[in-house]
Amino acid sequence: MAKNTDLGSTSLRGSSPSNGEPKRTKTYAEIRAERESKQNTSNGKPNGKKKESWLRSLFIAALIAFVIRTFFFEAFRIPTGSMKNTLLVGDYLFVNKIGYFIETPKYIPFTETEIPHLHLKTWSVKRGDVVVFEYPGDRDLVVPREKKVNYIKRCIGLPGDVIQIINKQVYVNGKIFPNPPESILQDTEKAGVVDPRIFPRGAQWNKDNFGPLRIPKQGDIIPISKANFDQWEVFIAREGHKIEIGPNDVILIDGKPSTQYKVQRDYLWMMGDNRDDSEDSRFWGFAPMDNVVGSGFIIYWSWYNPPSAGQGDGYDPDEVQHFHIRWDRIGRLIH
């Protein structure tokens, strides 16, 4: 008996035709062609299965990308120089979103409509971490002008810490907080010079001589009176309570006379490494822990694309004013 030596075929046994002649063994290519022909002509719609398979693959890929972006990593671009030289305008980085919390979406996709969401703590934010967080809003506004605006700053203080700045040097709980290696510290504004933009409202401080100020911690009891009403009015309103001065200068919280307020959330103190060009907690106040998005992880791309190119990443007079890629920054870990 002759053996089948065709390595490109499958050995299939078929029935003998009526004339008694043996049936030729089909090759794998012929079998596959017959199957595809049946699939493409089923239901009278050529390539229907292929289109359905392509759409299914596209949907699965989009779903995987959504899950990764929502729960694990998200890409961000640096638009300003507030974290210079740690982060430069035109740096693109990945943010680790499970380093501190596991969180379900806070907004309906592509809208600013908030929805109930989970915010489960995994690990703690540490002093010195480079953190991405949702901007809580300007100092005197209860609700931000825009929602879903993310900032990136360095965490200087944790809930319960006391922050003070003396001649640009930061102190946390009375101890020197080391300046980041690539931070920018220039001229110092003298103590006694009052900057009306500084947080909290009415403080007699400036950006280089500030505090001491305690960062609120969940459960803290804050005395409230007419004397410090301006300082805590927006803070308490952001926590969801109505505060006002009633008859005879009595403080009313949710319509009830009150001499103290119990803090409901934990807060952080955020500052940019470029101390003279950073709108940070010194100007707008405390960042709620709930607003944390994640920690800066790695720079995956970096370029300088000046505004004259049409779609610039921003202007930096210290850089050569033409397009260039910063090869030495790609792959750099953020710390």
PEFENSUL-V101447 format. One record per helix or strand of 3 or more residues. SS is the DSSP state (alpha for helix, beta for strand). FROM is the first residue (numbers start at 0). TO is the last residue. If there is no record, write none. Layout:
# PEFENSUL-V101447
SS&FROM&TO  SS&FROM&TO
This chain:
# PEFENSUL-V101447
alpha&27&43  alpha&47&70  beta&72&76  beta&90&95  beta&100&102  beta&118&120  beta&129&133  beta&149&156  beta&161&165  beta&168&171  beta&209&213  beta&220&222  alpha&225&237  beta&242&244  alpha&246&248  beta&250&252  beta&259&261  beta&266&270  alpha&280&283  alpha&288&290  beta&291&303  alpha&306&308  alpha&326&328
